[in-house]
């Protein structure tokens, strides 16, 4: 994803929090956000409400509170790299 057209904001695949969520959401014209994470997804806990769920696409919602979470492809092997956009954030 290094020099894609979506990188102009200064954010990138190693950003954190809301910045990473917005980067992944807009990357490659939005094509990345709904792409499945290899291996069936990442088991995690919502960083907002604590509910357990599986992030199956690069941008996804907690099924309990609809908190927005994302992970970038280069970091998608480890659930610890999932970032949270913050309470009340909506796409």
Secondary structure, DSSP 8 states (H G I E B T S, - for coil): -TT-GGGGGS--TT--HHHHHHHHHHGGGGTSTTSB-GGG-EEEE-TTT--EEEE-BSEEE-TTT--EEE--GGGTT-GGG-EE--TT---
